[in-house]
């Protein structure tokens, strides 16, 4: 039964009509990286990839996570299909965990596809990109971290998508650029600690857009430990919450 639920969730997330828009966004990353030198004549191939990855790829990852993760429960409630989901003979915590992992796989694949195409665009082919592997690892960690947080939000609040989007594009853009140690409160800062991107140099606008204007000194080891710990704690809290509270179809969803 568990494998059937997992397979069904994956098929739902990878439906062509649902996945195609993300493929188009990844192509946009390729185009931006390919023509980045035309925007900034002094940009190197590494600069082009780093800037596109930081400004576009990681925010696409957060957006995908917000959309896919809130669909696990919030969409079921709003579409009034939550009753059918909960009638399955599978413990609630296991049902939630399975669907969460499936959504993280889908989100990770979107992030990695965007990063790979950005690398191809920046380096004008399949040239060796020393930053790509670390970015792929960071994107996988980010999919699980954003997914855990957004899952908890979707269980606690109605219309959770609005909160998740505000976090993804408001909080995650502003906090890494704040002075002091505010960056400790941003998932994006930890992902940058894993990726270890080079500084954008003296361009203040690019530094702000890429979240590099702050004083982020996180190491890869610290970032991995913090994110893994955060995922385990938040997912455990989410499964407990889902097990102990009732979820009914929303009558005001339409």
C-alpha positions in Angstrom: 0.0 0.0 0.0 2.8 2.4 0.9 4.5 1.9 -2.4 1.3 2.4 -4.3 0.7 5.7 -2.5 4.2 6.8 -3.2 3.9 5.9 -6.9 0.6 7.7 -7.2 2.0 10.8 -5.6 5.0 10.8 -7.9 2.8 10.3 -11.0 0.7 13.3 -9.8 3.7 15.6 -9.4 5.3 14.5 -12.7 2.1 14.9 -14.8 3.2 16.6 -18.0 0.7 19.5 -17.6 1.9 20.0 -14.1 5.6 19.6 -14.7 6.0 21.4 -18.1 5.8 24.9 -16.7 8.8 24.1 -14.6 10.7 22.8 -17.6 10.0 26.1 -19.3 11.4 28.0 -16.3 14.5 25.9 -16.5 14.9 26.8 -20.1 14.6 30.5 -19.0 17.6 29.8 -16.7 19.5 28.5 -19.6 18.7 31.6 -21.7 19.6 34.0 -18.9 22.9 32.3 -18.2 23.7 32.1 -21.9 23.2 35.8 -22.5 24.4 37.1 -19.1 27.6 38.3 -20.7 25.6 40.6 -22.9 24.1 42.1 -19.8 27.4 42.5 -18.0 30.3 42.6 -20.4 32.8 42.0 -17.5 31.1 38.8 -16.4 33.0 35.5 -16.6 31.4 32.1 -17.2 31.5 31.4 -13.5 30.0 34.8 -12.7 27.1 34.1 -15.2 26.4 30.7 -13.6 26.7 31.9 -10.0 24.4 34.9 -10.5 21.7 33.0 -12.4 21.8 30.2 -9.9 21.6 32.5 -6.9 19.0 34.9 -8.3 16.8 32.5 -10.2 17.4 28.8 -9.5 17.2 28.9 -5.7 14.1 31.1 -5.9 12.5 28.7 -8.4 13.2 25.9 -6.0 11.4 27.8 -3.2 8.5 28.5 -5.4 8.2 24.9 -6.6 8.4 23.7 -3.0 5.6 26.1 -1.9 3.3 24.9 -4.7 4.1 21.2 -4.5 4.2 20.9 -0.7 1.0 22.9 0.1 -0.8 20.5 -2.4 -0.1 17.6 0.0 -2.9 18.6 2.4 -4.1 22.2 1.7 -5.2 21.4 -1.8 -6.9 18.2 -0.7 -8.9 20.3 1.9 -9.8 23.0 -0.5 -10.8 20.6 -3.2 -12.8 18.6 -0.7 -10.9 15.4 -1.4 -9.3 15.1 2.0 -11.9 12.6 3.2 -11.0 10.2 0.4 -7.3 10.6 1.3 -7.8 9.8 4.9 -9.9 6.7 4.3 -6.8 4.8 3.2 -5.7 2.0 5.6 -2.4 3.7 6.3 -1.4 5.6 9.5 -1.7 9.3 9.0 2.0 10.0 9.9 3.1 7.5 7.3 0.7 8.9 4.6 2.0 12.4 5.2 5.7 11.3 5.2 5.3 9.4 1.9 3.6 12.3 0.1 6.2 14.7 1.6 9.1 12.7 0.2 7.5 12.4 -3.2 7.0 16.2 -3.3 10.7 16.7 -2.3 11.8 14.4 -5.1 9.8 16.4 -7.6 11.0 19.8 -6.3 14.7 18.5 -6.2 14.4 17.5 -9.9 13.1 20.9 -10.8 16.0 22.7 -9.0 18.6 20.4 -10.5 17.2 20.7 -14.0 17.4 24.5 -13.6 21.0 24.4 -12.3 22.1 22.0 -15.1 20.6 24.1 -17.9 22.0 27.3 -16.3 25.4 25.7 -16.3 25.1 24.6 -19.9 24.0 28.2 -20.8 26.8 29.9 -18.9 29.6 27.6 -20.1 28.1 27.3 -23.6 28.0 23.5 -23.4 28.8 20.6 -21.1 32.1 22.0 -19.9 33.2 21.2 -16.4 31.5 23.4 -13.8 33.2 23.1 -10.4 30.1 24.6 -8.7 27.4 22.4 -10.1 27.8 19.4 -7.9 27.7 21.4 -4.7 24.7 23.3 -6.0 22.8 20.0 -6.8 23.5 18.9 -3.2 22.3 22.3 -1.8 19.1 22.1 -4.0 18.3 18.6 -2.7 18.8 19.8 0.9 16.7 22.9 0.1 13.9 20.9 -1.3 13.6 18.9 1.9 14.1 22.0 4.1 11.6 24.2 2.4 9.3 21.3 2.1 9.4 20.6 5.8 8.7 24.2 6.7 5.9 24.7 4.1 4.3 21.4 5.1 4.1 22.5 8.7 2.6 25.9 7.6 0.1 24.1 5.4 -1.1 22.0 8.3 -1.5 25.0 10.7 -3.0 27.7 8.5 -5.7 28.1 5.9 -4.6 29.6 2.6 -1.0 28.5 3.4 0.2 29.3 -0.1 0.2 33.0 0.6 2.3 32.6 3.7 4.7 30.3 1.9 5.1 32.7 -1.0 5.8 35.6 1.3 8.5 33.6 3.0 10.0 32.4 -0.2 10.2 35.8 -1.9 10.1 38.2 1.0 11.8 36.7 3.9 14.3 34.7 1.9 15.3 37.7 -0.2 15.6 40.2 2.7 17.0 38.3 5.7 20.3 37.0 4.1 21.1 40.6 3.2 20.6 42.0 6.7 23.6 43.0 8.8 24.7 41.0 11.8 23.6 37.4 12.3 20.1 37.5 11.0 21.1 35.2 8.2 20.9 32.3 10.7 17.1 32.6 10.3 17.1 32.0 6.6 17.1 28.6 4.8 18.6 30.2 1.8 21.7 31.3 3.8 22.3 27.6 4.8 22.0 26.5 1.2 24.5 29.2 0.2 26.7 27.8 2.9 26.5 24.4 1.2 27.0 25.8 -2.3 29.9 28.1 -1.3 29.4 30.4 -4.2 32.1 33.0 -4.9 31.3 36.7 -4.0 29.7 38.7 -6.8 32.4 41.3 -6.3 31.7 45.0 -6.1 28.3 45.0 -7.8 26.0 45.9 -4.9 22.8 45.3 -6.9 23.8 41.7 -7.8 24.9 41.1 -4.2 21.4 42.2 -3.0 19.6 40.1 -5.5 21.8 37.0 -4.9 21.5 37.4 -1.1 25.2 38.0 -0.7 25.1 41.5 0.8 25.0 40.1 4.4 27.8 38.6 6.5 27.1 35.0 5.9 30.0 32.9 7.3 28.3 29.6 7.4 30.4 26.6 6.5 29.2 23.6 4.6 29.4 21.3 7.6 27.4 23.7 9.8 24.8 24.2 7.1 24.3 20.4 6.5 23.9 19.8 10.3 21.5 22.6 10.8 19.3 21.7 7.8 19.2 18.0 8.5 18.3 18.8 12.2 15.6 21.3 11.1 14.1 18.8 8.6 13.9 16.0 11.2 12.4 18.2 13.9 9.8 20.0 11.7 8.7 16.8 9.8 8.3 15.0 13.2 6.2 17.9 14.4 4.2 18.0 11.2 3.4 14.2 11.4 2.4 14.6 15.0 0.1 17.5 14.2 -1.5 15.7 11.3 -2.1 12.6 13.4 -3.7 14.5 16.3 -5.9 17.0 14.5 -8.9 16.6 12.3 -9.0 17.9 8.7 -12.3 18.4 7.0 -13.3 19.8 3.6 -13.5 23.6 3.5 -17.0 24.8 2.8 -15.6 28.3 1.8 -13.1 27.0 -0.7 -15.2 27.9 -3.7 
